Amino acid sequence: MLRSEPGETSYNAIDPGGITDADGTPWMAFGSFWGGIQLVELAWPSDARGTSPARTSTGPARR
C-alpha cells in the first residue's frame, strides 16, 4: 500500500485496478489532483513495489 506523507509526497489516491504491459510487467497507477498521475512497476509474485514511482502527467493544480 502506498501512503501519502504531508509535505513529502504529492499523491493521495491509489487505483486498485493494476495493468500489465505487453511484456507481462505489472504496473499500478496512482496520483492526485495536485501531483498528477504516477505509475510504479510491481514485482511478482508479491506485488511489492519494484521501482520508484514515475510521474506520467501533471495535475491541474500545477498549471
C-alpha distances in whole Angstrom, upper triangle without the diagonal:
4,6,10,13,16,19,16,14,15,13,11,10,8,11,10,13,13,16,18,21,24,24,21,18,15,13,11,12,11,13,15,19,20,18,18,16,14,14,12,13,11,13,15,15,12,10,9,9,13,14,14,13,16,18,19,21,22,22,25,25,25,29
4,7,10,13,15,13,10,12,9,8,8,7,11,11,14,14,17,19,21,25,24,22,19,16,13,10,11,9,10,13,16,16,14,15,14,12,12,10,13,12,15,17,18,15,12,10,9,13,13,11,10,14,15,17,18,19,19,22,21,22,25
4,7,10,12,11,9,10,8,7,8,9,13,14,17,17,20,22,24,28,28,26,23,20,17,14,13,11,11,12,16,15,14,15,15,14,15,14,16,16,18,20,21,18,16,14,13,16,16,14,13,16,16,19,19,19,18,21,20,21,25
4,7,9,8,6,7,6,5,8,10,14,16,19,19,22,24,26,30,30,28,25,22,19,15,14,11,10,10,13,12,11,14,14,13,15,15,18,18,21,23,24,21,19,17,15,18,17,14,13,15,15,18,18,17,16,19,17,18,22
4,6,5,5,8,9,9,12,14,18,19,22,22,25,27,29,33,32,31,27,25,22,19,18,14,13,13,15,14,13,16,17,16,18,17,20,21,23,26,27,24,21,19,17,20,19,16,15,17,17,20,20,19,18,20,18,19,23
4,6,7,8,10,10,13,16,20,22,25,25,28,30,32,35,35,34,30,28,25,22,20,16,14,13,15,12,13,16,18,18,20,20,23,24,27,29,30,27,25,23,21,23,22,18,17,19,18,21,21,19,17,19,17,17,21
4,6,8,11,12,16,18,22,24,27,27,29,31,32,36,36,35,31,29,25,23,21,18,15,14,15,12,12,16,18,18,20,20,24,25,28,31,32,29,26,24,22,24,22,18,17,18,17,21,20,18,17,19,16,16,20
4,7,9,11,15,17,20,22,25,24,26,28,29,33,32,31,28,26,22,20,19,16,14,14,16,13,11,15,16,15,18,17,21,22,24,27,29,26,23,21,18,20,18,14,14,15,15,19,18,17,17,19,17,16,20
4,6,8,11,13,17,19,21,21,23,25,26,30,29,28,25,23,19,17,15,12,10,10,12,10,8,11,13,12,14,14,18,19,22,25,26,24,21,19,16,18,16,13,11,13,12,15,15,14,14,17,15,15,18
4,7,10,12,15,18,20,20,22,24,25,29,29,28,25,23,19,16,14,11,8,7,9,6,5,8,10,10,13,15,18,20,23,26,28,25,22,21,18,20,17,14,11,12,10,13,12,11,10,13,11,11,15
4,6,9,12,15,17,17,19,22,23,27,27,26,23,20,16,13,11,7,5,5,8,7,6,8,8,9,11,13,16,18,21,24,25,23,19,18,16,18,16,14,11,12,10,13,12,11,10,13,12,13,16
4,7,10,13,16,16,19,22,24,28,28,27,24,21,17,14,12,8,6,6,9,9,9,10,10,11,13,14,18,18,22,24,25,22,19,18,16,19,18,16,13,15,14,15,15,14,12,15,14,16,19
4,7,9,12,13,16,20,21,25,26,24,22,18,15,11,9,6,5,6,9,11,10,10,9,10,12,13,16,17,20,22,23,21,17,17,16,19,18,16,13,15,14,15,14,15,13,15,15,17,20
4,6,9,10,13,16,18,22,23,21,18,15,12,8,7,4,6,9,12,14,13,12,10,10,10,11,14,14,17,18,19,17,14,14,13,16,16,15,12,14,14,14,15,16,15,18,18,20,22
4,5,7,10,14,16,20,21,19,17,13,10,7,6,5,8,11,14,16,15,13,10,10,10,11,13,13,17,18,19,17,14,15,14,17,17,17,14,15,14,14,15,17,16,18,20,21,23
4,6,10,13,16,20,21,18,16,12,11,7,8,9,12,14,17,19,18,17,14,13,12,13,14,13,16,16,16,15,12,14,14,17,18,18,15,17,17,17,18,20,20,22,24,25,27
4,7,10,13,17,18,15,14,11,9,7,8,10,13,16,19,21,19,17,14,14,12,13,13,13,15,15,16,16,12,15,15,17,18,19,16,17,18,17,18,21,20,23,25,26,27
4,7,10,14,15,12,10,7,6,5,7,10,13,16,19,21,19,17,13,12,10,10,10,9,12,12,14,14,10,13,12,14,15,16,14,15,16,15,17,20,20,23,25,26,27
4,7,10,11,9,8,6,5,6,8,12,15,18,21,23,20,18,14,13,10,10,10,10,13,13,14,15,12,14,14,14,15,17,15,15,16,15,17,20,21,24,26,26,28
4,7,8,6,5,4,6,9,11,15,18,22,24,26,23,21,17,15,12,11,9,10,11,11,13,15,12,15,14,14,15,17,16,16,18,16,19,23,24,27,29,29,30
4,5,5,5,7,8,11,13,16,19,23,25,26,23,21,17,15,12,12,10,11,13,13,16,18,15,17,16,15,15,17,16,15,17,15,18,22,24,27,29,28,29
4,5,7,10,11,15,16,20,23,26,28,30,27,24,20,19,15,16,13,14,16,15,18,20,18,20,19,17,18,20,19,19,20,18,21,25,27,30,32,31,32
4,6,9,11,15,17,21,24,27,30,31,28,25,22,19,16,15,12,13,13,13,16,18,16,18,17,15,16,19,19,18,21,19,23,26,28,32,34,33,34
4,6,10,13,16,19,23,26,29,30,27,25,21,19,15,14,11,11,11,10,12,15,13,16,16,14,16,18,18,18,21,20,23,26,28,31,33,33,34
4,7,10,13,17,20,23,26,27,24,22,18,16,12,11,7,7,8,9,11,13,11,13,12,10,12,15,15,15,18,17,20,24,26,29,31,30,32
4,7,10,14,17,21,24,25,22,20,16,14,10,9,6,5,7,8,10,11,8,10,10,10,11,14,13,14,16,16,19,22,24,27,29,28,30
4,7,10,13,17,20,21,18,16,13,10,6,6,4,5,9,10,13,13,9,11,9,9,10,11,10,11,13,13,16,19,20,23,25,25,26
4,7,10,14,17,18,16,14,10,8,6,5,7,7,11,12,14,13,9,10,9,11,11,11,9,11,12,12,14,17,18,21,22,23,25
4,7,11,14,15,13,10,7,6,5,7,9,10,14,16,18,17,13,14,12,13,13,12,9,10,10,9,11,14,14,17,19,19,21
4,7,11,12,10,8,6,5,7,8,12,13,16,18,20,18,15,15,13,15,14,12,9,10,9,10,11,12,12,15,16,17,19
4,7,8,6,5,4,6,9,11,14,16,20,22,24,22,18,18,15,17,16,14,10,10,9,10,9,10,9,12,13,13,16
4,5,5,5,7,9,12,14,18,20,23,26,27,25,21,21,19,21,19,17,13,13,11,12,10,9,7,10,10,11,14
4,6,6,8,11,15,18,21,23,27,29,31,29,25,25,22,24,22,20,16,16,13,13,10,9,5,6,7,9,11
4,6,9,12,15,18,21,23,27,30,31,29,26,25,22,24,22,19,15,15,12,13,11,8,5,7,5,7,10
4,7,8,12,14,18,20,24,27,29,27,23,22,19,21,18,15,12,11,8,10,8,6,5,9,8,8,11
4,7,10,13,17,19,23,26,28,26,22,22,19,20,18,15,12,10,7,7,5,4,4,8,9,9,11
4,7,10,14,16,20,22,24,23,19,19,16,18,16,14,10,9,6,6,5,7,7,11,12,12,14
4,7,10,13,17,19,21,20,16,16,13,14,12,10,6,5,4,5,7,9,10,14,15,15,17
4,7,10,13,16,18,17,14,13,11,11,9,9,6,5,7,7,10,13,14,18,19,18,20
4,6,10,13,15,14,11,10,7,7,6,6,5,6,9,10,13,16,17,21,22,21,23
4,7,10,12,12,9,9,6,5,6,8,8,9,12,13,16,19,21,24,26,25,27
4,6,9,8,5,6,5,5,7,10,10,12,15,16,19,22,23,27,28,27,30
4,6,6,5,5,6,5,9,12,13,15,19,20,23,26,27,31,31,31,33
3,5,5,7,9,9,12,16,17,19,22,22,26,28,29,33,34,34,36
4,6,8,11,11,15,18,19,21,24,25,28,31,31,35,36,36,38
4,5,9,10,14,16,17,20,23,24,27,29,30,33,34,34,37
4,6,8,11,14,14,17,19,20,23,26,26,30,31,31,33
4,6,9,11,12,16,19,20,23,25,26,29,30,30,32
4,6,8,9,12,15,17,20,22,23,27,27,26,29
4,7,9,12,15,17,20,23,24,28,28,28,30
4,6,9,12,14,18,20,22,25,26,25,27
4,7,10,13,16,17,19,23,23,21,24
4,7,9,12,14,15,19,19,18,21
4,6,9,11,14,17,18,16,19
4,6,8,10,14,15,13,15
4,7,10,13,15,14,15
4,7,10,12,10,11
4,7,8,7,8
4,5,6,7
4,5,5
4,6
4
